[in-house]
Amino acid sequence: MIAEDGLLNFNMNELCKRAGVAKRTLYNAFQTREQLIAVAISEYFQEYVDRIPYSAPLGTLQNNLERLISVTQRNVHIRNYIRAIMSIFFSADAESDIWRTMQGMATRPTLEWLRNLAARRQLQPWIEPQNLADDLVRLEYGIVNDWSLGRLSDEDLTPHLLLSFLTYMAGATRGAANAEIRETIEQIQAKGVPTISAVAKPRLRTGGGAG
């Protein structure tokens, strides 16, 4: 429904009709329309991320790159849905429940890596991991939003997003982490995105997805 009509036109009566559920039941479970939408976005996103066959453990650069590649490649197949939720994220009138959900679900995987770097003293001394994670999500969503509006091609989306993410992190890191990031940038520039592991593609579920 979000992909069909956007969030502004999301209709609870139509949802109840399609789902065969009484409106009172939905409100008893979720309290508000916004919380219901937030839970739907979050659960679908997490379901997808959980099915990515990562080759690297959580809390590593490689894990974050695998997630970015897989999710971005999935987004290409659900442009209408991504455009709808990006329009809400960047709206001055964005519902707080939905905005916080979208920010949080993209922040969590990166934050664990940043905290690992901080513990090893591989972040620049002025960096606070939570703030950096939040800024990286804003960068990611800004690029995805431009793509959803046709300002970036499907072919350019993944390499542009990866190089922007890595460039930002190159200025935030030092030591071994910085060297790893710079080497990864050089690999992408020389050989392209496929050099970042053999990222398997989880089966796409029909219907909506998450950003």
C-alpha positions in Angstrom: 0.0 0.0 0.0 2.9 2.4 0.7 4.4 1.6 -2.6 1.1 2.1 -4.4 -0.1 5.4 -2.8 2.7 6.7 -0.5 2.4 7.3 3.2 0.4 10.4 3.1 -2.4 8.5 1.4 -2.1 5.4 3.6 -5.7 4.5 4.5 -6.4 2.4 7.6 -9.9 1.4 6.3 -8.3 0.0 3.1 -5.7 -1.8 5.2 -8.3 -3.4 7.4 -10.3 -4.5 4.3 -7.3 -6.1 2.6 -6.0 -7.8 5.8 -9.4 -8.9 7.0 -8.8 -7.3 10.4 -11.1 -5.0 12.4 -9.8 -1.5 12.8 -10.2 -1.7 16.6 -7.9 -4.8 16.6 -5.2 -2.8 14.8 -5.4 0.2 17.1 -5.4 -2.1 20.2 -2.2 -3.6 19.0 -0.4 -0.5 17.7 -2.2 2.5 19.3 -1.6 4.8 16.3 -1.4 4.6 12.5 2.2 5.9 12.6 3.3 3.2 15.1 1.8 0.5 12.9 3.6 1.8 9.8 6.9 2.1 11.8 6.7 -1.5 12.9 5.9 -2.7 9.4 8.9 -0.8 7.9 11.2 -2.0 10.7 10.1 -5.7 10.6 10.4 -6.0 6.8 13.8 -4.4 6.8 15.1 -6.6 9.6 13.7 -9.7 7.9 15.6 -8.9 4.8 18.9 -8.0 6.6 18.7 -11.2 8.6 18.7 -13.2 5.4 21.8 -11.7 4.0 24.6 -14.4 4.0 27.3 -12.3 5.5 30.9 -13.5 5.1 32.2 -11.2 7.8 31.0 -10.8 11.5 28.9 -7.9 12.7 30.9 -5.0 13.9 33.4 -5.0 10.9 33.8 -2.9 7.9 33.3 -5.8 5.6 29.9 -6.6 7.2 28.8 -3.1 6.7 29.8 -3.1 3.1 28.0 -6.4 2.5 24.8 -4.9 4.0 25.0 -1.7 2.0 25.6 -3.6 -1.3 22.8 -6.1 -0.7 20.2 -3.6 0.6 21.0 -1.2 -2.2 20.7 -3.9 -4.9 17.3 -4.8 -3.4 16.2 -1.2 -3.4 16.5 -1.0 -7.1 13.6 -3.4 -7.4 11.3 -1.4 -5.1 11.8 2.2 -6.2 8.2 3.3 -5.6 8.4 2.1 -2.0 11.8 3.7 -1.3 10.7 7.0 -2.8 7.6 7.0 -0.6 9.5 6.4 2.7 12.4 8.7 1.8 9.9 11.5 1.2 8.6 11.0 4.7 12.1 10.8 6.2 13.1 14.2 4.7 9.8 15.9 5.2 9.5 18.8 7.7 6.3 17.1 8.8 7.8 13.6 9.3 6.0 11.6 11.9 8.4 11.1 14.8 7.7 7.3 15.2 8.4 6.6 11.6 11.5 8.9 11.4 13.0 7.4 14.5 12.4 3.9 13.2 14.0 4.6 9.9 17.0 6.3 11.5 17.5 3.6 14.1 17.3 0.5 11.8 20.0 1.9 9.6 22.2 3.1 12.5 22.5 -0.1 14.6 24.8 -2.2 12.3 27.2 0.7 11.8 27.2 1.8 15.4 28.6 -1.6 16.6 31.5 -1.2 14.1 32.2 2.3 15.2 32.2 1.3 18.9 34.7 -1.4 18.1 36.9 1.2 16.4 36.6 3.5 19.3 37.6 0.8 21.7 40.7 0.2 19.6 41.4 3.9 19.4 41.1 3.9 15.7 38.6 6.8 15.5 39.8 10.4 15.5 39.7 11.8 19.0 36.9 14.2 18.3 34.5 11.5 17.0 31.5 10.3 19.1 30.3 7.0 17.7 26.6 7.7 18.0 26.8 11.0 16.3 28.9 9.6 13.5 26.5 6.7 13.0 23.6 9.1 12.7 25.4 11.3 10.2 26.3 8.2 8.1 22.6 7.3 7.9 21.8 10.8 6.8 24.4 10.5 4.1 23.1 7.1 3.0 19.5 8.2 2.9 20.3 11.4 1.1 22.0 9.4 -1.7 19.2 6.9 -1.8 16.6 9.7 -2.0 18.4 11.3 -4.9 18.4 7.9 -6.7 14.7 7.4 -6.0 14.0 10.7 -7.7 16.0 9.8 -10.8 19.1 12.0 -10.0 21.3 8.9 -9.9 21.1 5.9 -12.3 20.6 2.4 -11.0 24.2 1.5 -12.2 25.7 4.5 -10.3 23.8 4.0 -7.0 25.9 1.2 -5.4 29.4 2.5 -6.2 28.4 6.1 -5.4 27.0 5.1 -2.0 30.0 2.9 -1.1 32.6 5.5 -2.1 30.7 8.2 -0.2 30.4 6.1 2.9 34.1 5.1 2.7 35.3 8.7 2.0 33.4 10.0 5.0 34.9 7.3 7.2 38.4 7.9 5.9 38.3 11.3 7.6 36.9 9.8 10.8 39.5 7.0 11.3 43.2 6.5 11.9 45.6 3.6 12.1 44.7 0.2 10.8 41.1 1.1 10.2 42.0 4.1 8.0 44.5 1.9 6.0 41.7 -0.7 5.5 39.3 1.9 4.3 41.8 3.5 1.9 42.7 0.1 0.5 39.0 -0.7 -0.1 38.5 2.6 -1.9 41.4 1.8 -4.2 40.0 -1.6 -4.9 36.6 -0.2 -5.8 38.1 2.4 -8.1 40.4 -0.1 -9.8 38.0 -3.1 -10.1 34.5 -2.0 -9.2 32.0 -3.1 -6.5 32.2 -6.9 -7.1 35.6 -6.9 -5.5 33.9 -6.4 -2.1 33.3 -10.1 -1.4 30.9 -12.4 -3.2 27.8 -10.8 -1.8 25.0 -13.3 -2.2 21.6 -12.0 -3.0 18.8 -13.2 -0.7 15.6 -14.0 -2.5 13.4 -10.9 -3.0 10.0 -11.2 -1.4 7.1 -9.7 -3.4 5.5 -6.6 -2.2 7.0 -3.8 -0.2 10.4 -3.5 1.5 12.3 -1.1 3.6 15.0 1.4 3.1 
